[in-house]
Amino acid sequence: MCGENLPGTSIKTEDGPCCGMCLRAAPFFRRAVAFGAYDGVLRELIHLLKYQRVQPVASVLGRLLGQTIASAQLPTDLVAIPVPLYKRKQRERSFNQAEEIARALVRSGLVTGIQLDTSSLSRTRQTVSQTGLTRHQRRANLRGAFSVVKPERVAQRNVLLVDDVMTTGTTAGECARILLQAGAKQVFVVTVARAVKETAMHVQLRERVQTVHA
């Protein structure tokens, strides 16, 4: 549901594997998918676009999203909405990486029936960095940070929320909540990369490897 990769710890439900967090508090989006983990070459590509402004990289990332959606069996009548930046931040950066990726996705032609909408969802205020905040603090930080300015465009539509990276899913969840409140039928989330939590099993395995090589 949330797209978290938790091998051996998921619980099977009617909607597929589900982590314990989603069982306790289901996210507002229907499903989240990503091309891969936020690591290695994929992370470098995202940084090239986001921080070094190498905008041709957006075409590569858009095609990766196209491949992801094509294999995810999502609805075909989707309206793609990139996660917006606050106006001041977008002026400073000169572009929104999520919007560039969404445009490249539509241009790739790998998935048909997707319409791009870059103006219906707006970020109404700047927020502090989510890094180091608890889940409750993250939600409070984003509360009221987004609004739907053109609800007629999302009413009874299946929305595909597009972003570069999904970490905890708090931003995607808040955007989905606002979109559903405005009348969207369902919200799906697609990102180039997903930050993967290091489970206890992974920590133990790393420690064993380090011990062997010590």
trRosetta pair geometry for C-beta under 8 A, 3 or more apart (Angstrom, degrees):
i j d omega theta_ij theta_ji phi_ij phi_ji
1 15 6.2 54 -82 114 102 127
1 16 7.0 162 -51 72 70 100
1 17 7.9 -140 -10 93 74 55
1 18 5.2 29 -3 -114 119 86
1 19 7.6 -126 45 19 98 79
1 22 4.7 132 70 -160 135 159
1 26 7.0 -73 163 -146 155 85
1 27 6.6 161 143 31 107 106
1 30 7.8 -111 -149 158 81 36
1 31 6.1 -100 -141 -110 45 61
1 32 7.2 47 141 18 41 85
2 19 6.4 -57 37 27 119 119
2 21 7.1 -18 -1 85 158 112
2 22 5.3 -156 -21 -69 112 123
2 27 5.6 118 -93 -12 93 138
2 32 5.4 6 -172 31 33 128
2 169 5.2 -57 -160 -71 108 166
3 31 7.6 104 -56 174 88 63
3 32 3.6 -84 -22 99 122 101
3 33 5.9 -169 -106 -86 117 25
3 34 5.7 92 -176 -6 137 100
3 166 6.5 52 78 90 144 149
3 169 7.4 154 42 -83 104 122
3 189 7.3 -98 -23 85 139 112
3 191 7.9 111 145 32 170 109
3 194 5.5 -137 139 -116 119 147
4 19 5.1 -5 67 -33 131 149
4 21 7.7 67 5 42 158 123
4 169 8.0 -77 -51 -28 98 133
4 194 7.6 -164 -100 169 39 131
4 196 7.8 128 -155 -130 64 61
4 197 6.7 6 -156 10 110 112
5 37 7.5 -60 18 -86 149 103
5 194 7.1 121 -12 105 104 133
5 196 5.3 -26 49 -127 115 109
5 197 8.0 180 63 36 71 75
6 9 4.3 -70 150 62 112 109
6 10 5.5 136 78 -54 99 83
6 19 5.3 93 19 -105 146 111
6 197 7.3 3 -86 60 91 115
6 199 6.3 119 -139 -76 76 132
7 10 7.8 -33 -118 -5 18 101
7 199 7.5 -134 47 13 77 157
7 201 7.6 -91 78 66 98 149
8 201 7.0 63 56 -27 141 161
9 19 6.9 33 113 -130 99 81
9 20 7.3 -60 157 -18 102 104
9 199 6.9 -174 -11 -130 142 142
10 17 3.8 22 155 -174 143 110
10 18 6.3 129 -166 54 89 27
10 19 5.8 -60 -110 -79 74 57
11 17 7.1 130 63 -156 31 61
11 18 5.3 -42 68 68 84 83
11 19 7.5 124 17 -118 85 13
11 20 7.1 89 -7 -74 120 61
11 23 6.3 20 52 -59 139 139
12 16 7.5 -75 -144 180 64 26
12 17 6.0 -39 -95 -95 56 58
12 18 7.5 122 -124 17 9 83
13 16 6.6 -6 62 56 78 29
13 17 7.5 120 20 -126 78 10
13 18 4.7 18 1 -4 124 130
13 23 7.8 175 -59 -94 136 94
15 18 6.9 66 73 -61 99 116
15 31 7.7 -155 171 -78 115 102
18 22 4.9 -118 -169 84 95 125
18 23 5.7 111 130 -58 121 86
19 22 5.2 93 57 10 75 100
19 23 7.2 -135 100 -7 41 89
20 23 5.5 -54 -151 33 36 115
20 24 6.5 30 155 -16 68 105
21 24 5.9 -59 -151 38 32 106
21 25 6.8 -41 171 47 67 85
22 25 7.3 -88 -135 74 26 48
22 26 5.5 49 -176 -112 74 56
22 27 6.4 -48 -121 -8 93 87
23 26 7.5 27 -107 -67 14 78
27 32 7.5 5 78 -25 159 118
27 169 6.0 -67 -104 153 145 132
27 172 7.5 16 -175 103 137 99
27 173 4.8 -108 -150 -106 98 106
27 176 6.9 62 156 61 94 152
28 173 5.3 116 23 -160 97 69
28 174 7.9 108 27 -75 138 14
28 176 3.8 162 98 108 106 111
28 177 4.3 -153 -59 -69 171 69
28 180 5.8 -135 180 3 114 140
28 187 6.6 22 125 51 87 132
29 32 6.1 76 101 -58 137 88
29 161 6.8 -92 -107 25 134 132
29 169 7.9 -124 31 -167 123 109
29 172 5.9 -36 -18 148 145 104
29 173 6.5 -110 -4 -100 96 54
29 176 4.0 -118 -61 -99 81 158
29 187 4.5 -87 -117 101 77 99
29 188 6.3 115 -176 -115 106 20
29 189 4.9 23 175 -22 166 106
30 186 4.7 13 -34 -173 138 111
30 187 6.2 158 -1 67 85 48
30 188 5.5 -42 57 -81 104 71
31 72 7.8 164 123 174 134 120
31 74 7.5 -153 72 -102 129 97
31 188 5.4 -7 61 -129 83 89
31 189 7.2 -152 102 33 45 74
32 166 6.2 158 -178 -170 135 174
32 169 6.5 -103 -48 -115 167 116
32 172 6.5 73 -102 134 127 161
32 188 7.5 167 -86 -173 39 60
32 189 4.0 -13 -112 69 83 113
32 190 7.6 180 -157 -75 56 33
32 191 7.3 7 -173 5 99 103
32 194 7.7 119 138 -103 113 125
33 68 5.6 163 131 165 115 112
33 69 7.4 143 82 -87 138 53
33 72 4.7 -54 -75 -114 174 145
33 74 7.7 -122 11 -54 140 121
33 188 7.6 -1 10 175 98 104
33 189 7.3 161 24 90 55 64
33 190 5.4 -11 68 -110 87 76
33 191 7.8 177 93 29 44 65
34 37 7.9 95 113 -74 131 30
34 68 6.8 -72 161 -143 16 152
34 166 6.2 -132 -72 29 128 116
34 190 7.2 154 -88 -162 45 52
34 191 4.7 -21 -106 72 97 86
34 192 6.8 20 -158 103 88 18
34 193 5.8 54 -176 -166 128 12
34 194 3.8 179 26 -32 163 104
35 42 7.2 -176 94 -131 112 136
35 64 4.4 11 -108 159 161 108
35 65 6.5 -89 -50 -80 116 46
35 67 6.9 67 -119 74 105 103
35 68 4.7 -102 -82 -62 71 128
35 191 7.7 -115 8 104 78 53
35 192 5.4 -24 23 -162 120 48
35 193 6.7 -44 56 -73 89 50
36 39 7.9 -102 137 42 102 82
36 42 5.1 -158 80 -64 121 163
36 64 7.9 -65 3 -177 100 130
36 192 7.8 -24 40 157 76 62
36 193 6.0 -30 79 -113 66 74
36 194 7.5 -155 113 25 24 83
37 40 7.8 65 85 20 97 100
37 42 7.0 134 78 56 51 144
37 193 6.4 24 144 -158 18 92
37 194 6.2 -59 -113 67 46 75
37 195 7.7 73 -163 -123 71 21
37 196 4.9 -30 -132 -17 111 125
38 42 6.7 -118 -124 105 34 113
38 43 5.4 82 177 -85 63 99
38 46 7.5 -36 -137 22 88 155
38 165 5.4 57 -99 -136 133 116
38 167 7.9 -22 1 -91 161 71
38 193 3.8 107 -82 148 73 128
38 194 6.3 -140 -22 78 93 22
38 195 4.6 -27 30 -82 137 60
38 196 7.1 -178 32 -2 81 75
39 42 6.5 41 59 53 44 104
39 43 5.5 0 -122 -23 8 123
39 193 7.8 165 4 -156 53 129
39 196 7.5 -39 -26 23 121 113
40 43 6.1 117 53 19 32 99
40 44 7.2 -61 140 -4 39 102
41 44 5.4 -57 -150 37 36 114
41 45 6.3 38 153 -23 69 102
42 45 5.8 -50 -150 32 31 112
42 46 6.6 30 153 -16 63 105
42 192 6.8 178 -172 147 106 101
42 193 5.2 139 143 -86 124 121
43 46 5.8 -55 -150 37 33 111
43 47 6.3 32 153 -18 66 108
43 193 6.7 94 -78 -120 65 171
44 47 5.7 -57 -147 38 31 111
44 48 6.4 39 152 -27 65 102
45 48 5.6 -49 -151 27 32 115
45 49 6.9 23 154 -10 63 103
45 57 5.5 174 -170 -167 82 123
45 60 6.4 -104 -160 97 135 131
45 61 6.4 162 139 -69 122 101
45 192 7.8 -125 95 165 115 145
46 49 6.0 -60 -155 40 33 105
46 50 5.7 14 158 -8 71 119
46 61 7.1 97 -88 -100 70 140
46 97 7.7 81 -162 169 76 147
46 164 5.3 123 -144 176 115 121
46 165 6.4 70 -165 -50 160 108
46 192 6.1 167 -83 89 112 142
46 193 6.2 -77 -44 5 147 133
47 50 5.9 -61 -126 48 29 101
47 51 5.2 -22 -170 27 71 116
47 52 6.8 54 139 -1 71 101
48 51 7.6 -45 -90 53 8 77
48 52 5.1 -46 -148 53 46 120
48 54 4.3 -38 163 42 97 127
48 57 4.9 131 98 -53 116 162
49 52 7.5 16 -13 56 9 76
49 53 7.3 38 -169 -117 35 20
49 54 6.0 -83 -83 65 46 72
49 55 6.6 83 -136 -107 81 36
49 57 4.3 -129 -64 80 98 124
49 58 5.7 116 -129 -62 134 74
49 61 6.7 -48 -29 -10 158 145
49 97 5.3 111 131 -135 110 115
49 100 7.0 -165 -172 87 124 139
49 101 7.7 74 156 -62 163 98
49 164 7.4 -168 83 -116 129 138
50 97 4.8 -25 -95 -65 77 160
50 164 6.4 132 -68 146 124 179
53 93 7.8 177 -87 -177 107 77
53 94 7.2 31 -124 62 134 119
53 95 7.3 120 -133 34 95 120
54 57 5.0 67 103 -15 97 114
55 58 5.5 -19 -174 -2 62 117
55 95 7.0 41 -101 57 119 172
55 100 6.2 -113 -148 -154 92 150
56 59 5.9 -33 -173 16 58 113
56 60 7.7 56 138 -12 69 97
57 60 5.5 -51 -163 35 52 114
57 61 6.2 45 145 -16 77 106
58 61 5.7 -58 -145 43 34 109
58 62 6.0 41 154 -26 68 106
58 97 7.3 -155 -96 -154 106 68
58 100 4.0 -82 -123 143 151 108
58 101 5.4 -129 -151 -78 87 53
58 103 7.3 21 151 64 132 96
58 104 4.7 178 141 -34 86 142
59 62 5.6 -51 -144 34 28 115
59 63 6.6 29 156 -18 61 103
59 104 4.8 -155 -104 -140 41 127
59 107 7.6 -60 -122 83 85 127
59 108 7.7 143 -163 -79 70 94
60 63 6.0 -58 -156 34 30 109
60 64 6.7 31 148 -20 64 105
60 104 8.0 -19 30 166 30 152
61 64 5.5 -50 -151 33 38 115
61 65 6.6 40 150 -19 66 100
61 101 4.9 -59 109 -122 119 105
61 104 6.6 83 72 80 75 147
61 164 7.3 -16 -177 -125 151 85
61 192 5.0 -35 -159 -101 106 138
62 65 5.7 -51 -153 34 34 112
62 66 6.5 40 147 -23 64 103
62 101 5.4 -179 -75 -164 76 56
62 102 7.5 -151 -113 -50 101 2
62 103 7.1 -69 -100 82 143 50
62 104 2.5 -151 -32 112 153 101
62 105 4.2 -135 -157 -54 88 51
62 106 7.8 -67 -165 19 126 48
62 107 6.7 27 141 51 155 92
62 108 5.3 -178 129 -38 103 121
63 66 5.3 -46 -149 31 37 118
63 67 6.7 41 152 -19 65 99
63 104 7.1 -70 -27 149 64 107
63 105 7.8 -165 -56 -105 26 52
63 108 4.9 162 -93 -123 67 140
63 110 6.5 115 -143 -28 64 141
64 67 5.8 -50 -153 33 34 112
64 68 6.5 36 148 -21 64 105
64 192 5.9 62 92 -135 129 87
65 68 5.4 -54 -150 35 36 115
65 69 6.2 31 156 -17 70 105
65 101 6.5 103 -20 166 145 104
65 104 7.9 108 34 92 120 94
65 105 4.6 -47 85 -102 129 117
65 108 8.0 158 66 14 86 152
65 162 7.1 33 -151 -136 156 110
65 190 5.7 99 -154 143 103 124
65 191 8.0 -95 -105 162 105 9
65 192 6.3 -67 -64 -84 94 69
66 69 6.0 -55 -144 38 29 106
66 70 6.2 32 156 -23 63 110
66 105 5.6 170 -59 -148 84 72
66 108 4.4 -113 -47 97 153 147
66 109 7.8 29 -139 66 149 33
66 110 3.0 90 166 59 129 138
66 111 5.4 -157 -145 -10 79 95
67 70 5.8 -56 -146 34 28 115
67 71 6.6 7 162 -3 62 111
67 110 6.4 -59 -56 173 51 155
68 71 6.5 -76 -156 44 25 96
68 72 6.0 26 154 -32 66 119
68 190 6.1 146 103 -155 128 113
69 72 5.5 -61 -139 29 32 117
69 74 5.8 -57 -158 27 83 128
69 105 7.7 78 -2 -165 140 121
69 110 7.5 121 60 106 103 107
69 111 4.9 -23 99 -68 127 154
69 114 7.9 22 148 -65 164 142
69 160 7.5 15 -114 -142 133 145
69 190 5.9 -15 -73 -111 97 157
70 110 5.7 -86 -47 153 130 101
70 111 5.6 -143 -69 -78 81 93
72 190 7.7 -153 11 -100 166 112
74 78 6.6 26 131 -62 120 138
74 158 7.9 159 166 155 96 135
74 160 7.2 76 153 -97 153 113
74 188 5.5 106 -138 -179 128 175
74 190 8.0 -67 -45 -59 161 122
75 78 6.0 137 89 -60 89 88
75 158 4.5 -22 72 143 145 175
75 186 7.4 116 0 64 140 131
75 188 7.6 180 26 -17 93 141
76 112 7.0 4 -163 88 106 77
76 113 4.3 42 163 75 86 161
77 113 5.7 -79 -89 170 43 120
77 157 7.5 -123 132 -150 97 75
77 158 5.8 103 88 34 78 116
78 113 6.7 88 26 117 74 91
78 114 4.9 -15 76 -113 100 80
78 115 7.4 -174 100 28 52 68
78 157 8.0 101 -148 168 33 95
78 158 5.2 -69 -102 102 63 101
78 159 7.1 94 -159 -148 78 13
78 160 4.3 39 178 -24 128 117
78 188 7.3 -59 -123 44 125 123
79 114 7.5 146 -107 -163 21 61
79 115 4.9 -27 -115 70 73 98
79 116 7.8 152 -167 -99 65 8
79 117 5.2 19 172 -2 109 125
79 153 7.2 168 -175 155 162 89
79 154 6.7 -143 75 -109 146 69
79 157 5.0 10 6 160 126 140
79 158 7.2 143 15 79 75 53
79 159 5.6 -37 68 -111 90 62
79 160 6.8 178 78 22 35 81
80 102 5.0 166 146 -160 122 109
80 105 6.5 -176 -142 86 163 132
80 106 6.3 -148 37 -61 149 107
80 114 5.2 40 -28 177 113 111
80 115 6.8 -175 18 84 78 40
80 116 5.1 -29 67 -105 106 59
80 117 6.8 158 74 25 50 72
80 160 4.6 -32 -101 75 65 110
80 162 5.5 28 -172 -25 98 127
81 102 7.6 -51 144 -135 6 157
81 117 5.1 -28 -88 76 84 98
81 118 7.5 164 -138 -92 60 34
81 120 6.3 -71 -116 60 127 108
81 121 5.1 87 175 5 130 129
81 154 7.6 -1 -50 -94 147 119
81 159 5.7 -19 13 -165 120 107
81 160 7.0 148 21 74 67 54
81 161 5.8 -30 73 -106 90 58
81 162 6.8 171 80 16 35 86
81 175 8.0 -175 109 170 120 126
81 179 7.4 163 59 -101 157 137
82 96 6.3 127 126 125 139 125
82 98 3.8 146 -170 127 107 98
82 99 4.2 -161 56 -79 164 56
82 101 7.2 131 -112 59 121 86
82 102 4.2 -124 -61 -13 105 143
82 118 6.3 8 30 -116 106 81
82 161 7.8 104 -128 -166 17 55
82 162 4.7 -47 -99 73 63 102
82 163 7.0 124 -158 -80 69 54
83 98 4.8 -83 47 -173 79 175
83 121 7.7 -65 -126 115 35 139
83 161 6.4 57 -61 -180 83 97
83 162 7.0 -138 -8 82 74 50
83 163 4.4 18 6 -86 128 106
83 171 6.3 48 -148 146 145 120
83 172 7.3 -77 -82 -88 130 65
83 175 6.0 -99 -114 -67 89 159
84 90 7.9 -47 -178 -56 77 135
84 96 6.7 -48 -143 -134 48 156
84 98 7.7 -117 -73 70 23 132
84 99 7.8 45 -106 -55 58 110
84 121 5.6 -170 -15 112 117 89
84 122 5.7 -51 69 -136 170 29
84 123 4.4 -157 102 -18 105 96
84 146 7.3 136 47 -123 108 97
85 89 4.8 -120 171 89 111 110
85 90 4.2 139 87 -62 123 94
85 93 7.1 -71 176 34 172 135
85 96 4.8 -160 1 -109 114 104
85 98 7.8 159 -37 27 89 110
85 123 6.0 -92 138 24 15 149
86 89 4.6 77 62 12 87 109
86 90 6.9 -167 83 -10 39 88
86 123 4.6 -100 -77 113 57 125
86 124 7.9 -43 -117 72 87 13
86 125 6.7 -27 -114 139 125 16
86 126 4.6 -12 -63 -83 179 70
86 127 7.7 171 -42 4 132 71
87 90 5.8 -59 -145 37 29 109
87 91 6.4 31 156 -21 65 104
87 123 7.6 -171 -24 74 62 94
88 91 5.8 -53 -152 33 31 111
88 92 6.6 30 151 -18 64 105
88 126 6.5 -37 50 -65 122 124
89 92 5.6 -52 -150 35 34 112
89 93 6.2 19 157 -6 68 110
89 126 6.7 134 -34 -112 113 103
90 93 5.9 -61 -140 48 32 101
90 94 7.6 179 165 -13 57 3
90 95 7.1 -50 -162 160 83 5
90 96 5.4 -26 -119 -61 111 92
91 94 7.2 26 -172 -80 29 44
93 96 7.4 97 88 -80 131 42
93 97 7.9 -74 155 -29 144 87
95 99 7.2 -134 177 64 80 112
95 100 5.9 40 161 -47 125 123
96 99 4.0 65 83 9 109 113
96 100 6.8 173 86 -13 57 83
97 100 5.6 -53 -146 36 36 112
97 101 6.3 35 156 -18 67 105
97 164 5.3 -1 120 -48 120 135
98 101 5.8 -55 -149 37 30 110
98 102 6.3 32 152 -20 64 107
98 162 5.6 147 -177 112 92 83
98 163 4.8 -31 -115 -119 123 52
98 164 5.8 -112 -81 -24 72 80
99 102 5.6 -53 -145 36 32 112
99 103 6.3 34 155 -20 65 103
99 118 5.5 62 -134 -128 115 120
100 103 5.8 -51 -148 34 31 111
100 104 6.4 29 153 -17 63 107
101 104 5.7 -56 -149 38 32 111
101 105 6.3 42 150 -27 65 103
101 162 6.2 -165 96 160 104 120
101 163 8.0 66 63 179 141 12
101 164 6.2 155 -20 -84 155 76
101 192 6.6 -100 -147 -45 150 117
102 105 5.4 -48 -150 28 33 118
102 106 6.7 29 155 -15 63 102
102 116 6.0 130 143 -131 106 106
102 118 7.4 158 87 -84 138 95
102 162 4.2 136 -84 78 103 158
103 106 6.0 -57 -153 37 32 107
103 107 6.2 27 152 -15 66 111
103 116 6.4 59 -98 -133 59 157
103 118 8.0 2 -64 -64 98 132
104 107 5.6 -57 -142 42 33 111
104 108 6.3 49 155 -40 65 99
105 108 5.8 -47 -155 13 27 117
105 110 7.8 -78 -163 43 63 106
105 111 7.4 -11 170 37 92 114
105 114 7.2 -61 127 112 104 157
105 162 6.8 -139 7 -123 153 147
106 114 5.6 -136 -107 100 84 111
106 115 7.8 45 -121 -146 131 16
106 116 4.8 -67 -45 -49 159 117
108 111 7.7 41 82 17 105 74
109 112 7.4 17 -163 -76 61 73
111 114 5.5 51 107 -17 106 126
114 160 6.7 -35 -136 28 112 148
117 120 5.0 4 156 4 124 115
117 121 7.8 91 117 3 103 88
117 150 8.0 -136 -172 75 122 128
117 153 5.8 149 -137 151 146 135
117 154 7.6 -176 105 -70 166 87
119 122 7.8 7 -173 -66 48 93
119 149 7.1 -77 154 70 75 118
119 150 6.4 46 112 2 90 137
120 148 5.8 -2 160 -154 85 82
120 149 6.3 -164 -158 55 38 73
120 150 4.2 -93 -116 58 79 101
120 151 7.6 130 -163 -70 106 25
120 153 4.6 -127 -90 72 136 132
120 154 5.7 140 160 -35 151 109
121 146 6.3 -8 -173 -170 95 112
121 147 7.7 162 -153 85 53 35
121 148 5.9 -32 -98 -102 62 67
121 149 7.7 170 -97 13 12 83
121 175 6.5 39 -161 -153 145 103
121 178 7.3 111 -132 100 100 125
121 179 6.8 -31 -90 -79 120 99
122 146 6.9 152 83 -155 45 62
122 147 5.4 -21 64 64 95 81
122 148 7.6 152 18 -105 80 18
122 149 5.0 44 -7 -21 127 119
123 145 6.0 -11 -154 158 80 84
123 146 5.8 -38 -104 -98 55 70
124 144 7.0 -79 70 156 127 69
124 145 6.2 -174 50 -170 81 32
124 146 6.6 165 4 -108 92 13
124 147 5.1 51 -42 0 127 112
125 144 7.0 16 25 120 128 90
125 145 5.4 -102 58 -124 86 68
127 130 7.7 27 126 -56 121 81
127 141 5.2 95 -167 160 118 94
127 142 6.0 2 -109 -91 162 58
127 145 5.3 -16 -51 -110 122 146
128 141 6.1 -97 50 -146 86 123
129 132 7.6 51 109 28 103 97
130 133 5.4 -89 -165 32 54 122
130 138 5.2 48 -146 -122 105 100
130 141 6.5 175 -99 82 76 154
130 167 7.3 153 99 71 136 144
130 168 7.4 -141 156 23 137 123
130 170 6.7 168 -141 62 143 137
130 171 7.5 -99 -51 -46 155 103
133 137 3.9 -133 -171 98 102 119
133 138 4.8 139 106 -62 124 74
133 141 6.3 -32 -151 -21 171 142
134 137 4.6 92 50 10 76 104
134 138 6.9 -133 94 -9 38 86
135 138 5.7 -51 -148 31 30 114
135 139 6.7 29 155 -16 63 104
135 168 6.7 -161 -107 177 83 143
135 170 7.0 -173 -147 -81 67 121
136 139 6.0 -56 -154 35 31 109
136 140 6.4 28 152 -16 65 108
137 140 5.6 -55 -145 40 34 111
137 141 6.1 41 153 -28 66 106
138 141 5.6 -53 -148 31 29 116
138 142 6.6 10 159 -5 63 110
138 168 6.3 5 156 76 176 149
138 170 4.1 -61 139 -136 126 172
139 142 6.2 -69 -149 44 29 99
139 143 6.4 49 152 -49 65 96
139 170 5.9 -125 -71 -151 63 112
139 173 7.8 -46 -106 92 94 127
139 174 7.1 165 -137 -71 66 110
140 143 5.6 -34 -147 1 34 120
141 145 7.7 10 133 -38 60 138
142 145 4.8 -83 -160 20 56 131
142 146 7.4 4 177 -7 94 99
142 170 6.2 159 3 145 147 102
142 171 6.3 -165 -111 -103 152 59
142 174 4.4 -124 132 -45 131 169
143 174 7.2 -131 -83 -130 42 128
145 174 6.9 36 51 141 103 147
146 174 6.1 133 20 131 127 102
146 175 5.5 -94 163 -101 178 66
146 178 4.9 -140 103 0 109 165
147 178 6.4 -130 -112 -165 27 137
148 151 5.1 85 123 -81 122 75
148 154 6.3 -85 -151 28 137 141
148 178 5.8 166 -28 149 95 99
148 179 6.3 121 -73 -102 130 51
148 181 7.6 178 9 79 127 89
148 182 3.8 -21 55 -74 160 159
150 153 4.5 30 124 6 110 118
150 154 7.5 115 99 -6 74 90
151 154 6.1 -73 -154 47 44 95
151 155 5.9 63 152 -52 78 97
151 182 4.1 -142 -121 -172 99 103
151 183 5.7 88 180 21 103 118
152 155 5.7 -31 -138 3 34 121
153 157 7.4 -30 144 -1 51 151
154 157 5.2 -111 -158 44 45 119
154 159 5.9 10 -145 -74 107 123
154 179 5.8 -110 172 -157 153 89
154 182 5.5 51 76 105 127 119
154 183 6.2 133 101 75 83 86
154 184 4.6 -41 160 -78 107 90
155 182 7.2 -104 -73 137 69 77
155 183 3.7 -11 -116 120 73 138
155 184 7.3 -97 -101 -72 21 38
156 183 6.4 -38 -27 156 58 99
156 184 7.6 -139 -23 -145 10 26
156 185 5.1 49 -159 -57 39 104
157 184 5.8 -55 65 -134 74 74
157 185 5.8 -167 69 7 17 101
158 184 7.6 98 -114 -177 18 93
158 185 5.4 -48 -69 69 59 116
158 186 5.1 -2 -124 58 79 94
158 187 7.9 175 -165 -84 53 28
158 188 7.0 20 174 -1 95 107
159 176 7.9 174 83 -120 126 70
159 179 5.3 -83 36 173 168 149
159 184 4.8 -31 -13 -150 124 139
159 185 7.8 156 -8 46 79 71
159 186 7.1 -163 30 93 71 48
159 187 4.7 -17 70 -111 107 73
159 188 7.1 177 90 28 54 65
160 188 5.3 -21 -110 72 65 99
160 189 7.8 146 -165 -100 54 19
160 190 6.0 -3 -174 9 101 114
161 172 5.9 139 110 -143 143 88
161 175 5.6 125 -134 110 144 134
161 176 6.5 -92 -24 -71 152 83
161 179 7.4 -141 -69 -17 115 157
161 187 5.8 29 -20 -175 115 103
161 188 7.0 -175 21 87 77 42
161 189 4.8 -27 69 -106 105 71
161 190 7.4 156 77 24 53 63
162 190 5.8 -17 -106 70 68 89
162 191 7.5 143 -162 -89 47 51
163 166 6.4 107 79 -65 124 78
163 171 7.3 106 -97 102 165 126
163 172 6.8 -117 5 -78 142 100
163 189 7.3 -14 18 -165 105 98
163 191 4.9 -23 76 -104 81 99
164 191 6.4 35 117 -159 15 92
164 192 5.3 -20 -158 24 54 116
164 193 7.0 3 154 30 66 92
165 191 5.9 98 -125 178 13 132
165 192 6.8 -44 -70 60 56 89
165 193 4.9 -18 -110 72 80 97
165 194 7.4 160 -159 -92 65 24
165 195 6.4 58 176 -36 108 93
166 169 5.8 34 -178 -81 109 65
166 172 6.0 -4 -123 -24 111 138
166 189 6.7 89 -87 147 144 131
166 191 4.4 -174 -19 2 99 160
166 193 7.5 -169 26 97 67 52
166 194 5.2 -16 63 -115 98 73
166 195 6.9 -137 96 15 51 81
167 170 7.9 -28 76 19 92 90
167 195 4.4 19 -122 24 62 140
168 195 7.8 -27 -44 65 49 125
169 172 5.1 -60 -156 50 62 113
169 173 5.4 69 144 -31 83 105
169 189 7.7 140 -135 75 91 171
170 173 5.6 -56 -145 36 27 114
170 174 6.5 25 158 -17 64 104
171 174 6.0 -57 -149 35 30 106
171 175 6.4 27 154 -15 65 107
172 175 5.8 -56 -147 39 31 111
172 176 6.1 33 154 -21 66 109
172 189 4.6 31 -161 -114 138 148
172 191 8.0 -89 -73 -47 137 121
173 176 5.6 -54 -145 37 29 113
173 177 6.4 35 154 -24 63 103
174 177 5.5 -48 -148 30 33 115
174 178 6.6 30 155 -15 64 104
175 178 5.9 -58 -152 37 32 108
175 179 6.2 29 152 -18 67 110
175 187 7.6 174 111 -170 84 150
176 179 5.7 -57 -144 39 31 111
176 180 6.2 30 158 -17 67 106
176 187 4.0 180 -133 90 94 154
176 189 7.2 -68 -63 -56 123 108
177 180 6.0 -57 -147 38 27 107
177 181 6.2 30 153 -21 62 110
178 181 5.5 -55 -148 36 30 116
178 182 6.5 27 153 -17 64 107
179 182 5.7 -59 -151 38 31 109
179 184 4.2 8 151 -2 92 145
179 187 5.3 107 82 -81 136 131
180 183 7.7 161 -174 21 30 8
180 184 5.3 -76 -88 58 43 96
180 187 6.3 -93 -52 -15 93 119
184 187 5.8 56 122 -60 144 91
191 194 6.2 120 78 -69 122 71
198 202 4.8 -121 -164 85 76 133
198 203 6.0 93 147 -58 109 86
199 202 5.0 101 54 5 71 100
199 203 7.2 -131 101 -4 40 88
200 203 5.5 -53 -149 35 36 114
200 204 6.3 36 154 -19 67 105
201 204 5.9 -55 -150 36 30 110
201 205 6.4 30 153 -19 64 107
202 205 5.7 -55 -147 36 32 112
202 206 6.3 33 155 -20 66 105
203 206 5.8 -55 -150 35 30 110
203 207 6.4 29 153 -19 64 107
204 207 5.7 -56 -148 36 31 112
204 208 6.4 33 153 -21 65 105
205 208 5.8 -54 -151 33 32 112
205 209 6.5 31 153 -18 65 105
206 209 5.7 -55 -150 36 32 111
206 210 6.3 32 152 -19 66 107
207 210 5.7 -54 -147 37 31 112
207 211 6.4 36 152 -23 64 105
208 211 5.6 -53 -150 33 32 113
208 212 6.5 34 152 -22 64 104
209 212 5.7 -52 -151 32 32 113
209 213 6.5 11 158 -2 65 111
210 213 6.2 -68 -146 48 29 98
210 214 6.2 50 151 -50 65 99
211 214 5.5 -38 -148 3 31 121
